[in-house]
């Protein structure tokens, strides 16, 4: 394997590579201990900066110039710029969809159709179907996921379990959809074909999702909703009294899903959905717009309300404190903390990569790889570690894919084994890490920290375990014909 770990005048050691990671672990542990659920709103960012400072000191010790490190930081941040812009656009979308009655209508119909005893399983299944159709876990979580979180709040069900169900379903669909960027990226890195990759993933993802649904069904049977049917009817009445509720309010959602399904670019699609929500608010919610404008029905006054919804979200008063919290929020400004977190994480990851510390850690793992099971286990662990260190699922696919591809070929393994393993870990564990772009996005969209929902994102845990089971038993492990295997 080619050595790519030397950047400065000194080659980094495994100890040097491990020190920033240990510093990050300690700082994050202290952050959670001191601040609890609020750790993602500032303390985690500082932890990432301190760990980046530790890595920076090691780089200076190894005679790496600041100019080299600065270039690496710029390159690393540029990787996340697309995600950051989408996150800001999603904030605007949530704001205008609340104002337009789109989210309130989804909540209203959800309260009418869903039953607490099978709500969690239905949430996972609905999100899986939509994500499979559009190829985006983010869009699914930010649209249907937000509405289902609202329905759960209306039924007084667990937001943590609901968020876990949303994430489980969204990532199953994302993982198995040919429209997904990660589903296209993994086989490209590993050197295999897209649909062959998808069919092969079904062996781990299929059983894992079935087990996930069974668990959610069992949790639903044990769920106790303290909200009576009369209370649900009262909430629906308050929604009708506050908004014009109807199926036509779901048109912005249908348009967004259509654009995503036809593979239109994510950023303009999401922001167009936000603008369409603003138009829908002006057409179908004139009373609400006028109320938020302080009674001003002029064109300037109403446009300012929509403009504010895009930038700072909305504050809705229904007379019910629970509904007020549920129906208020959104706006680009609501995502600024998420952007802060991602920028901090990408800075740390970029420094680690530029200094060769990340590559040094990965290269060191190969010395302990002996069996097929240990090779796949090392790949899974490396992808998870890359998600932690680089805070980006794309880097967690590309870097380990490049590092391990030669070893898989040397052992005569079909490229699909590598591509599936990359997805089983890199794609799925990204949403479980609060400072990862995916975890930060889910926190911003669903309003629940990954620290809270991760234990209930069963699909995201079970799939890597399924991959380990296949690895150590040899089940469904494909090998190259002898002529293609590397000696």
ZIHU-V862800 format. One record per residue. N is the residue number from 1. RES is the residue in one letter. PSI is psi in degrees with one decimal (* if undefined). OMEGA is omega in whole degrees, 0 to 359 (none if undefined). Layout:
# ZIHU-V862800
n & res & psi & omega
N & RES & PSI & OMEGA
N & RES & PSI & OMEGA
This chain:
# ZIHU-V862800
n & res & psi & omega
1 & X & 136.7 & 181
2 & X & 136.3 & 180
3 & X & 116.6 & 180
4 & X & 18.2 & 188
5 & X & -13.9 & 183
6 & X & 121.9 & 181
7 & X & -47.9 & 180
8 & X & -154.9 & 179
9 & X & -18.4 & 179
10 & X & 139.9 & 176
11 & X & 128.2 & 181
12 & X & 145.1 & 177
13 & X & 167.0 & 178
14 & X & -37.6 & 179
15 & X & -45.1 & 179
16 & X & -38.4 & 179
17 & X & -32.0 & 183
18 & X & -26.8 & 186
19 & X & -48.7 & 178
20 & X & -36.3 & 178
21 & X & -43.2 & 178
22 & X & -39.9 & 178
23 & X & -41.7 & 179
24 & X & -43.4 & 180
25 & X & -44.9 & 180
26 & X & -45.9 & 182
27 & X & -41.6 & 179
28 & X & -37.9 & 177
29 & X & -44.0 & 178
30 & X & -37.7 & 179
31 & X & -46.8 & 179
32 & X & -39.2 & 181
33 & X & -42.7 & 184
34 & X & -36.3 & 191
35 & X & -10.9 & 177
36 & X & -131.7 & 183
37 & X & -18.8 & 180
38 & X & 2.7 & 184
39 & X & -26.2 & 181
40 & X & -3.5 & 183
41 & X & 47.6 & 178
42 & X & -57.1 & 182
43 & X & -41.1 & 179
44 & X & -35.2 & 178
45 & X & -42.2 & 179
46 & X & -38.0 & 177
47 & X & -42.3 & 179
48 & X & -38.4 & 179
49 & X & -40.6 & 178
50 & X & -45.3 & 178
51 & X & -37.1 & 176
52 & X & -36.8 & 177
53 & X & -38.1 & 177
54 & X & -45.3 & 178
55 & X & -38.5 & 180
56 & X & -42.1 & 179
57 & X & -39.9 & 178
58 & X & -38.8 & 178
59 & X & -43.2 & 178
60 & X & -38.9 & 179
61 & X & -35.9 & 180
62 & X & 13.1 & 175
63 & X & 36.2 & 173
64 & X & 130.9 & 183
65 & X & 153.7 & 177
66 & X & -34.2 & 180
67 & X & -41.0 & 178
68 & X & -44.4 & 181
69 & X & -41.6 & 180
70 & X & -41.3 & 177
71 & X & -39.3 & 178
72 & X & -39.6 & 178
73 & X & -43.7 & 180
74 & X & -43.6 & 179
75 & X & -41.5 & 181
76 & X & -42.3 & 179
77 & X & -35.6 & 181
78 & X & -28.8 & 178
79 & X & -32.8 & 185
80 & X & -4.4 & 186
81 & X & -41.5 & 178
82 & X & -43.3 & 179
83 & X & -38.5 & 181
84 & X & -40.9 & 180
85 & X & -39.2 & 178
86 & X & -40.8 & 179
87 & X & -44.3 & 178
88 & X & -40.9 & 179
89 & X & -37.3 & 178
90 & X & -37.2 & 176
91 & X & -44.6 & 177
92 & X & -40.7 & 180
93 & X & -44.3 & 179
94 & X & -42.0 & 181
95 & X & -48.4 & 183
96 & X & -30.6 & 178
97 & X & -28.6 & 172
98 & X & -45.4 & 181
99 & X & -36.7 & 184
100 & X & -9.6 & 183
101 & X & 7.9 & 180
102 & X & -53.4 & 177
103 & X & -45.4 & 176
104 & X & -37.0 & 179
105 & X & -39.5 & 178
106 & X & -39.5 & 178
107 & X & -43.1 & 181
108 & X & -49.8 & 181
109 & X & -32.1 & 177
110 & X & -42.0 & 177
111 & X & -27.7 & 182
112 & X & -31.1 & 189
113 & X & -29.3 & 189
114 & X & 147.9 & 178
115 & X & 137.6 & 182
116 & X & -30.2 & 186
117 & X & -23.5 & 178
118 & X & 20.5 & 184
119 & X & -46.3 & 184
120 & X & -44.8 & 179
121 & X & -41.6 & 179
122 & X & -38.5 & 178
123 & X & -48.1 & 180
124 & X & -42.1 & 183
125 & X & -43.4 & 179
126 & X & -46.2 & 180
127 & X & -35.5 & 179
128 & X & -44.5 & 182
129 & X & -44.8 & 182
130 & X & -42.9 & 180
131 & X & -35.5 & 177
132 & X & -37.2 & 182
133 & X & -35.2 & 186
134 & X & -14.4 & 176
135 & X & 24.2 & 183
136 & X & 113.6 & 175
137 & X & -33.4 & 181
138 & X & -49.1 & 180
139 & X & -39.4 & 179
140 & X & -47.8 & 181
141 & X & -38.1 & 184
142 & X & -12.8 & 181
143 & X & -81.7 & 180
144 & X & -38.2 & 181
145 & X & -44.3 & 179
146 & X & -42.7 & 180
147 & X & -42.3 & 181
148 & X & -34.0 & 174
149 & X & -36.6 & 177
150 & X & -40.5 & 177
151 & X & -42.1 & 179
152 & X & -41.3 & 178
153 & X & -38.6 & 179
154 & X & -32.8 & 179
155 & X & -0.7 & 182
156 & X & 38.4 & 176
157 & X & 167.2 & 186
158 & X & 121.7 & 175
159 & X & -30.0 & 180
160 & X & -46.9 & 180
161 & X & -39.7 & 179
162 & X & -45.4 & 178
163 & X & -38.9 & 176
164 & X & -37.9 & 178
165 & X & -40.1 & 177
166 & X & -48.2 & 182
167 & X & -43.0 & 180
168 & X & -50.0 & 181
169 & X & -43.1 & 182
170 & X & -38.4 & 183
171 & X & -26.4 & 172
172 & X & -49.4 & 180
173 & X & -43.1 & 179
174 & X & -44.8 & 183
175 & X & -34.9 & 186
176 & X & -0.5 & 184
177 & X & 131.3 & 175
178 & X & -10.6 & 178
179 & X & -10.1 & 184
180 & X & 139.6 & 180
181 & X & -39.4 & 179
182 & X & -33.1 & 179
183 & X & -27.2 & 174
184 & X & -33.2 & 184
185 & X & -44.7 & 185
186 & X & -49.3 & 178
187 & X & -29.7 & 178
188 & X & -42.1 & 179
189 & X & -40.1 & 184
190 & X & -21.0 & 180
191 & X & 41.6 & 178
192 & X & -179.3 & 185
193 & X & 146.5 & 189
194 & X & -56.5 & 187
195 & X & -28.7 & 172
196 & X & -38.9 & 177
197 & X & -45.1 & 181
198 & X & -44.7 & 180
199 & X & -38.7 & 181
200 & X & -33.1 & 178
201 & X & -24.3 & 182
202 & X & -25.3 & 182
203 & X & -29.7 & 176
204 & X & -44.6 & 185
205 & X & -38.0 & 182
206 & X & -59.6 & 178
207 & X & -37.3 & 181
208 & X & -39.4 & 181
209 & X & -35.7 & 176
210 & X & -45.6 & 177
211 & X & -40.9 & 179
212 & X & -46.3 & 179
213 & X & -39.9 & 179
214 & X & -43.2 & 179
215 & X & -43.2 & 180
216 & X & -34.0 & 175
217 & X & -44.9 & 179
218 & X & -41.0 & 177
219 & X & -35.6 & 179
220 & X & -37.2 & 178
221 & X & -32.7 & 182
222 & X & -3.5 & 182
223 & X & 137.4 & 178
224 & X & 115.5 & 177
225 & X & 121.8 & 180
226 & X & -0.6 & 181
227 & X & 122.9 & 180
228 & X & 168.0 & 177
229 & X & -35.8 & 177
230 & X & -36.9 & 178
231 & X & -40.6 & 177
232 & X & -40.4 & 177
233 & X & -37.1 & 178
234 & X & -41.4 & 180
235 & X & -39.8 & 177
236 & X & -39.1 & 178
237 & X & -42.3 & 179
238 & X & -36.2 & 177
239 & X & -43.2 & 179
240 & X & -35.2 & 180
241 & X & -23.8 & 183
242 & X & -38.2 & 184
243 & X & 159.6 & 166
244 & X & 109.2 & 184
245 & X & 136.1 & 177
246 & X & 166.7 & 181
247 & X & -27.1 & 180
248 & X & -24.1 & 178
249 & X & -15.3 & 181
250 & X & -0.5 & 181
251 & X & -43.6 & 177
252 & X & -37.2 & 177
253 & X & -46.4 & 181
254 & X & -39.6 & 178
255 & X & -43.4 & 180
256 & X & -44.6 & 180
257 & X & -38.0 & 179
258 & X & -46.0 & 180
259 & X & -40.2 & 179
260 & X & -41.1 & 181
261 & X & -27.9 & 178
262 & X & 15.6 & 171
263 & X & 34.5 & 172
264 & X & 151.6 & 181
265 & X & 141.9 & 188
266 & X & -46.5 & 185
267 & X & -55.2 & 178
268 & X & -30.3 & 178
269 & X & -48.8 & 182
270 & X & -43.8 & 183
271 & X & -33.7 & 174
272 & X & -40.4 & 176
273 & X & -36.7 & 178
274 & X & -44.4 & 179
275 & X & -39.9 & 178
276 & X & -37.0 & 175
277 & X & -39.2 & 177
278 & X & -42.1 & 177
279 & X & -43.6 & 179
280 & X & -36.7 & 179
281 & X & -42.7 & 180
282 & X & -35.0 & 183
283 & X & -45.9 & 191
284 & X & -11.2 & 179
285 & X & 49.8 & 183
286 & X & -34.1 & 180
287 & X & -43.9 & 180
288 & X & -43.5 & 179
289 & X & -43.0 & 179
290 & X & -40.6 & 179
291 & X & -44.7 & 180
292 & X & -22.2 & 177
293 & X & 5.2 & 180
294 & X & 30.4 & 180
295 & X & -3.1 & 180
296 & X & 114.4 & 181
297 & X & 8.4 & 179
298 & X & 163.2 & 180
299 & X & -40.9 & 180
300 & X & -44.4 & 182
301 & X & -43.2 & 182
302 & X & -38.3 & 178
303 & X & -37.1 & 178
304 & X & -34.5 & 178
305 & X & -45.3 & 179
306 & X & -41.1 & 179
307 & X & -44.1 & 179
308 & X & -37.8 & 178
309 & X & -38.0 & 178
310 & X & -37.0 & 186
311 & X & -47.4 & 186
312 & X & 2.1 & 179
313 & X & -164.2 & 183
314 & X & 156.6 & 173
315 & X & 111.8 & 186
316 & X & 136.4 & 176
317 & X & 115.2 & 181
318 & X & -14.3 & 188
319 & X & -10.5 & 178
320 & X & 122.6 & 182
321 & X & -40.9 & 180
322 & X & -45.4 & 180
323 & X & -35.1 & 179
324 & X & -44.4 & 178
325 & X & -37.0 & 183
326 & X & -38.9 & 188
327 & X & 5.0 & 179
328 & X & 142.0 & 178
329 & X & -160.5 & 181
330 & X & -170.6 & 183
331 & X & 151.7 & 179
332 & X & -37.3 & 183
333 & X & -26.5 & 180
334 & X & -16.3 & 182
335 & X & 1.1 & 184
336 & X & -36.3 & 178
337 & X & -37.9 & 177
338 & X & -42.7 & 178
339 & X & -42.3 & 178
340 & X & -45.0 & 181
341 & X & -43.8 & 182
342 & X & -43.3 & 179
343 & X & -41.4 & 179
344 & X & -43.5 & 181
345 & X & -41.6 & 180
346 & X & -32.8 & 176
347 & X & -47.2 & 178
348 & X & -47.4 & 181
349 & X & -39.3 & 181
350 & X & -40.2 & 178
351 & X & -44.4 & 180
352 & X & -40.7 & 181
353 & X & -43.5 & 183
354 & X & -35.9 & 181
355 & X & -4.1 & 181
356 & X & 9.4 & 183
357 & X & -39.8 & 179
358 & X & -46.1 & 179
359 & X & -34.8 & 180
360 & X & -38.4 & 177
361 & X & -44.5 & 182
362 & X & -44.7 & 180
363 & X & -35.5 & 180
364 & X & -28.8 & 181
365 & X & -33.2 & 184
366 & X & -23.3 & 178
367 & X & -20.1 & 182
368 & X & 0.2 & 183
369 & X & 116.5 & 180
370 & X & -55.0 & 185
371 & X & 171.3 & 175
372 & X & -43.2 & 180
373 & X & -42.4 & 181
374 & X & -30.7 & 177
375 & X & -47.7 & 180
376 & X & -38.1 & 177
377 & X & -41.0 & 178
378 & X & -38.1 & 178
379 & X & -45.3 & 178
380 & X & -45.4 & 181
381 & X & -40.4 & 181
382 & X & -42.5 & 178
383 & X & -43.2 & 177
384 & X & -44.2 & 178
385 & X & -38.7 & 177
386 & X & -36.5 & 175
387 & X & -39.0 & 179
388 & X & -45.7 & 188
389 & X & -42.3 & 184
390 & X & -15.9 & 178
391 & X & 27.7 & 182
392 & X & 126.0 & 184
393 & X & -27.5 & 179
394 & X & -43.3 & 176
395 & X & -33.9 & 179
396 & X & -18.1 & 174
397 & X & -47.5 & 188
398 & X & -49.2 & 185
399 & X & -54.2 & 178
400 & X & -34.7 & 179
401 & X & -44.3 & 178
402 & X & -38.8 & 184
403 & X & -36.1 & 187
404 & X & -12.1 & 186
405 & X & -44.4 & 180
406 & X & -38.9 & 181
407 & X & -38.8 & 177
408 & X & -41.7 & 178
409 & X & -41.8 & 182
410 & X & -32.1 & 180
411 & X & 4.0 & 176
412 & X & 25.8 & 181
413 & X & 141.5 & 176
414 & X & 141.2 & 179
415 & X & -24.3 & 179
416 & X & -26.8 & 178
417 & X & -43.1 & 178
418 & X & -46.2 & 183
419 & X & -40.5 & 179
420 & X & -40.8 & 180
421 & X & -39.2 & 177
422 & X & -44.9 & 181
423 & X & -38.3 & 182
424 & X & -24.6 & 181
425 & X & -57.7 & 187
426 & X & -47.5 & 182
427 & X & -45.0 & 190
428 & X & -36.5 & 183
429 & X & -11.4 & 182
430 & X & -34.9 & 182
431 & X & -7.8 & 182
432 & X & -5.6 & 185
433 & X & 116.9 & 188
434 & X & -34.7 & 184
435 & X & -3.0 & 173
436 & X & 151.8 & 180
437 & X & -39.0 & 182
438 & X & -45.8 & 178
439 & X & -40.5 & 179
440 & X & -39.0 & 178
441 & X & -46.9 & 180
442 & X & -37.9 & 178
443 & X & -42.3 & 180
444 & X & -38.5 & 183
445 & X & -44.1 & 187
446 & X & -16.1 & 180
447 & X & 17.2 & 179
448 & X & 129.9 & 181
449 & X & 145.0 & 173
450 & X & -28.2 & 175
451 & X & -30.1 & 185
452 & X & -44.3 & 185
453 & X & -18.2 & 185
454 & X & -42.6 & 180
455 & X & -19.5 & 183
456 & X & 0.8 & 175
457 & X & 67.4 & 192
458 & X & -41.1 & 182
459 & X & -39.0 & 183
460 & X & -19.4 & 176
461 & X & -40.9 & 187
462 & X & -36.4 & 183
463 & X & -48.2 & 176
464 & X & -35.2 & 177
465 & X & -36.8 & 176
466 & X & -40.0 & 178
467 & X & -39.6 & 177
468 & X & -40.7 & 179
469 & X & -47.7 & 178
470 & X & -38.1 & 183
471 & X & -46.4 & 185
472 & X & -17.6 & 176
473 & X & -15.9 & 181
474 & X & 5.3 & 180
475 & X & 135.0 & 176
476 & X & 33.1 & 175
477 & X & 112.5 & 184
478 & X & 143.4 & 179
479 & X & 152.6 & 178
480 & X & 152.4 & 171
481 & X & 149.3 & 184
482 & X & -35.6 & 183
483 & X & -25.7 & 183
484 & X & -15.2 & 182
485 & X & 140.0 & 179
486 & X & 129.5 & 181
487 & X & * & none
